[in-house]
Amino acid sequence: MESNSNKAKSTSTRVGGSRRAILRGLGVVLPPLLTIVVLIWAWNTIQTYVLRPIESGVQHAIVWSIPDKTFSEIPKGAIANSTGKGDGFLYQGTEYVPGPTGRRYLPDYVKKFVDEKSDYSPPPTSAKAYWDRYVQLKYMPRWQVVPIFICAFTIVLYFLGRLFTLGMGRWFVKGFDHAILSIPVVNKVYGSVKQVTDFAFSEREIEFNRVVAIQYPREGIWSLGFVTGDSMREIAEATGEQMLSVLMPTSPMPMTGFTVTVKKSEAIDLNLTVDEAIQFVVSCGVVVPNQQRVDTLTANPSSTIEPTAAILPPSINDDFSEPPSQTQP
């Protein structure tokens, strides 16, 4: 029995160690992996809904501006090939050949250029598609389009940001937000997304001085808060002590919360940055900074904090043992 018990304990220890190792591996891999996935998703969204339409419009404009066009039949003044209509013709010094469908003619230099550059991609299926591919390969290669688009997109965002921070621009944004938020179903999604984007990308209008811990919502329960400044003068005169205005964030969305006023003597300054405190709130207390972990504090000989004793389950013999006799009064 003892040997079987030892084997069971060793097996459970190995399983628990493997599980912890896998969870630690996930903890290391998932943050950068999810960051890459979010960035790729954002780039694909911008590319699909912004870059592709702009690129297509510019391609059509370039094709329209080129004098050489496609023809559905041999124009007047063209010199047909001696072998017949299907072999093409010469018109105004440009040689035209039939397209993939045979119903339209396109310049021979366009077809040759696209066929030479399309070694690893399927050839176009129409004369118009040949023109679009020709313009893309010759005038708009991807290695030039993407950097130019990123620079232009950044400049546009800069000017939009400058415009919408002024009076008319800010009024327009507020009116647009009010119109969207008045739509029954869309307002839920738009409101949530706007809260996240405002918190992530906008500059904080409230400057946090420091991170403190106060007993909130009742005595004995400690919560993290951000000091936003001194409170009202009349409250300080009534209490006879300096008061602090503290923003109490809520988990896991720290952009919402409550503003409370507490005595300065009742607030404990914490060795935390604002970003570390936000991470702690967003993770619901899971992500604790290294300088605030209990195991780090107990490693210090001068620390008075003792580690919590492990709570072990009762043994099997204790379950069937007789209860201790009680002394009669």
C-alpha positions in Angstrom: 0.0 0.0 0.0 2.8 2.4 0.9 4.6 1.8 -2.4 1.4 2.3 -4.4 0.8 5.6 -2.5 4.3 6.8 -3.3 3.9 5.9 -6.9 0.6 7.8 -7.0 2.2 10.8 -5.4 5.2 10.8 -7.8 2.8 10.5 -10.8 0.6 13.4 -9.6 3.8 15.4 -9.0 5.0 14.8 -12.5 1.6 15.6 -14.0 1.4 18.8 -11.9 4.9 19.8 -13.0 4.1 19.2 -16.6 0.9 21.2 -16.4 2.7 24.1 -14.7 5.4 24.0 -17.4 2.8 24.1 -20.2 0.9 27.0 -18.5 4.2 28.9 -18.1 5.0 28.3 -21.7 1.6 29.6 -22.8 2.2 32.6 -20.6 5.4 33.3 -22.4 4.2 32.6 -25.9 0.7 34.0 -25.9 1.4 37.8 -25.3 3.8 38.3 -28.2 1.7 35.9 -30.4 -1.5 37.7 -29.7 0.2 41.1 -30.2 1.4 39.9 -33.7 -2.1 38.6 -34.5 -3.7 41.9 -33.5 -1.2 43.9 -35.6 -1.7 41.6 -38.6 -5.5 41.9 -38.2 -5.3 45.7 -38.1 -3.0 45.8 -41.1 -5.2 43.5 -43.1 -8.3 45.6 -42.2 -6.5 48.8 -43.3 -5.3 47.1 -46.5 -8.7 45.6 -47.4 -10.8 48.7 -46.7 -8.4 51.6 -47.4 -5.3 50.6 -49.4 -7.0 48.3 -51.9 -9.8 50.7 -52.9 -7.3 53.6 -53.3 -4.9 51.4 -55.2 -7.7 50.2 -57.6 -8.8 53.8 -58.2 -5.3 55.0 -59.0 -4.8 52.0 -61.4 -8.0 52.8 -63.2 -7.0 56.5 -63.5 -3.6 55.6 -64.9 -5.1 53.1 -67.4 -7.6 55.8 -68.5 -4.8 58.4 -69.0 -2.7 56.1 -71.2 -3.4 56.8 -74.9 -3.1 53.2 -76.0 -6.4 51.4 -75.5 -8.1 48.2 -76.3 -10.2 47.6 -79.4 -13.1 45.3 -80.1 -12.5 45.4 -83.8 -9.8 46.6 -86.2 -10.1 50.4 -86.5 -9.9 52.4 -89.7 -6.4 53.0 -90.9 -5.0 49.9 -89.2 -2.8 47.5 -91.0 -4.0 44.0 -90.5 -1.5 41.1 -90.4 -1.3 39.1 -93.6 -2.4 35.9 -91.8 -5.8 37.3 -90.9 -7.8 39.2 -88.3 -7.0 36.9 -85.4 -3.3 37.7 -85.5 -3.7 41.4 -84.7 -2.9 44.6 -86.5 -0.6 47.6 -86.6 -2.2 51.0 -85.6 -0.4 54.3 -85.2 2.9 52.6 -84.8 1.7 50.2 -82.0 1.2 46.5 -82.7 -2.0 45.0 -81.2 -2.6 41.4 -80.5 -5.8 39.5 -79.4 -6.5 39.2 -75.7 -7.1 35.9 -73.8 -10.8 35.8 -74.9 -10.1 36.8 -78.5 -12.8 39.5 -78.5 -10.6 42.5 -77.8 -7.1 43.6 -78.9 -4.5 45.1 -76.7 -1.0 46.4 -77.3 1.6 43.7 -77.8 4.1 45.3 -75.4 1.5 45.1 -72.6 0.9 41.4 -73.1 4.6 40.6 -73.3 5.5 42.6 -70.2 2.8 41.0 -68.1 3.6 37.5 -69.4 7.3 37.9 -68.5 6.5 39.2 -65.0 3.7 36.6 -64.2 5.9 33.5 -63.7 4.4 32.6 -60.3 0.9 34.0 -60.7 -2.0 33.0 -63.0 -2.2 35.1 -66.2 -5.0 37.6 -66.6 -8.2 36.4 -68.2 -9.2 39.5 -70.2 -7.6 42.5 -72.0 -8.7 44.9 -69.2 -7.1 42.6 -66.6 -3.9 42.7 -68.6 -4.0 46.5 -68.5 -4.5 46.5 -64.7 -1.7 44.1 -64.1 0.6 46.1 -66.4 0.0 49.3 -64.5 0.4 47.5 -61.2 3.7 45.9 -62.2 5.2 48.9 -64.1 4.0 51.9 -62.2 2.7 50.7 -58.8 4.9 47.8 -57.5 4.1 46.7 -53.9 7.5 47.6 -52.6 6.8 51.2 -53.5 3.1 51.4 -52.9 3.2 50.2 -49.2 5.8 52.7 -47.9 4.2 55.6 -49.8 0.8 54.6 -48.4 2.0 54.3 -44.8 3.6 57.8 -45.1 0.5 59.3 -46.7 -1.8 57.6 -44.2 0.2 58.8 -41.3 0.2 62.4 -42.6 -3.6 62.2 -43.2 -4.1 60.9 -39.6 -2.0 63.8 -38.3 -4.0 66.4 -40.1 -7.3 64.8 -39.1 -6.1 64.8 -35.5 -5.2 68.4 -35.7 -8.5 69.3 -37.4 -10.7 67.4 -34.9 -9.1 69.0 -31.9 -10.2 72.5 -33.0 -13.6 74.0 -32.5 -15.5 73.0 -35.6 -13.8 69.6 -35.8 -14.6 68.8 -32.2 -18.2 69.9 -32.8 -18.4 67.6 -35.8 -17.0 64.6 -33.9 -19.4 65.2 -31.0 -22.3 65.4 -33.5 -21.2 62.2 -35.2 -20.9 60.3 -31.9 -24.3 61.5 -30.8 -25.9 60.4 -34.1 -24.3 56.9 -34.0 -25.1 56.5 -30.3 -28.8 57.2 -31.0 -29.0 54.0 -33.2 -30.4 51.2 -31.0 -28.2 48.3 -31.9 -25.1 50.1 -33.3 -24.7 52.2 -30.2 -23.7 49.2 -28.0 -20.9 48.2 -30.3 -19.8 51.7 -31.1 -19.8 52.8 -27.5 -17.7 49.9 -26.3 -15.2 50.3 -29.2 -14.9 54.0 -28.6 -14.2 53.5 -24.9 -11.4 51.1 -25.7 -9.9 53.3 -28.5 -10.2 56.5 -26.4 -8.4 54.8 -23.5 -5.7 53.3 -25.7 -4.9 56.1 -28.2 -6.1 59.3 -26.7 -4.1 61.4 -24.3 -5.4 61.2 -20.8 -7.2 64.4 -19.8 -6.8 63.4 -16.2 -3.2 63.3 -15.0 -2.6 60.8 -12.2 -0.2 62.0 -9.6 0.5 58.7 -7.9 -1.0 55.3 -7.0 -2.4 54.8 -3.6 -4.3 52.2 -1.6 -7.4 53.1 0.4 -10.0 51.2 2.3 -12.9 51.2 -0.2 -15.8 50.4 -0.4 -15.6 49.7 3.3 -13.1 49.5 6.1 -11.0 46.4 5.8 -11.1 46.1 2.0 -8.2 47.7 0.3 -8.5 49.0 -3.3 -6.1 50.7 -5.7 -6.7 54.3 -6.7 -5.2 57.1 -8.8 -4.7 60.4 -7.1 -5.9 63.2 -9.4 -5.3 66.1 -7.0 -6.3 67.8 -3.9 -10.0 67.7 -3.1 -12.4 70.6 -2.3 -11.4 73.3 0.2 -14.6 73.1 2.2 -14.2 69.4 2.8 -10.7 69.9 4.0 -11.9 72.7 6.4 -14.7 70.5 7.7 -12.4 67.6 8.5 -9.4 69.7 9.5 -7.1 67.6 7.4 -5.8 67.7 3.8 -8.1 65.6 1.5 -7.3 63.8 -1.8 -9.4 63.2 -4.9 -8.9 59.6 -5.8 -10.2 57.8 -8.9 -11.1 54.2 -8.2 -10.9 52.2 -11.4 -13.1 49.1 -12.0 -11.9 45.8 -13.4 -11.3 44.9 -16.1 -12.1 48.2 -17.8 -10.1 50.9 -15.9 -11.4 53.7 -18.0 -14.6 53.6 -15.8 -14.8 54.0 -12.1 -15.7 56.2 -9.1 -14.3 59.4 -7.7 -13.9 59.5 -4.0 -12.5 62.0 -1.5 -10.3 60.6 1.3 -8.1 61.9 4.0 -4.4 62.0 3.1 -3.5 60.1 6.2 -5.8 57.2 5.2 -4.1 56.8 1.8 -1.1 54.6 1.5 1.4 55.5 -1.3 2.4 52.4 -3.3 5.6 51.8 -5.2 3.8 51.4 -8.5 3.7 53.3 -11.7 0.4 54.2 -13.3 0.9 51.6 -16.1 1.7 48.8 -13.6 -1.5 49.7 -11.6 -3.6 49.7 -14.8 -2.2 46.2 -15.7 -3.1 45.0 -12.2 -6.6 46.3 -12.6 -7.1 45.0 -16.1 -5.9 41.5 -15.1 -8.2 41.6 -12.1 -5.2 41.3 -9.7 -3.4 38.5 -11.6 -0.5 40.6 -12.9 1.4 41.8 -9.8 4.6 43.8 -10.4 7.8 42.1 -9.2 8.5 44.7 -6.5 5.0 44.1 -5.0 5.0 40.3 -4.9 4.7 38.6 -1.5 7.5 36.1 -2.3 9.8 38.9 -3.1 9.0 40.7 0.1 9.5 37.6 2.3 12.9 37.0 0.7 14.0 40.3 2.4 15.2 39.5 6.0 14.0 42.8 7.3 10.4 42.2 6.0 7.8 41.4 8.7 5.4 39.7 6.2 5.3 36.0 6.6 4.2 33.6 3.9 0.8 32.1 4.2 0.8 28.5 5.6 -0.3 25.8 3.2 -3.8 24.4 3.9 -3.5 20.6 3.7 -6.5 18.3 3.4 -7.2 16.0 6.4 -5.9 12.5 6.2 -8.2 9.5 5.7 -7.7 8.4 9.3 -8.9 11.7 10.6 -12.2 11.3 8.7 -13.0 8.0 10.7 -11.4 9.0 14.0 -13.7 9.5 17.0 -14.3 13.1 17.9 -12.6 14.3 21.1 -14.7 13.9 24.3 -16.3 17.1 25.5 -16.0 18.0 29.1 -19.4 18.3 30.8 -20.0 21.6 32.6 
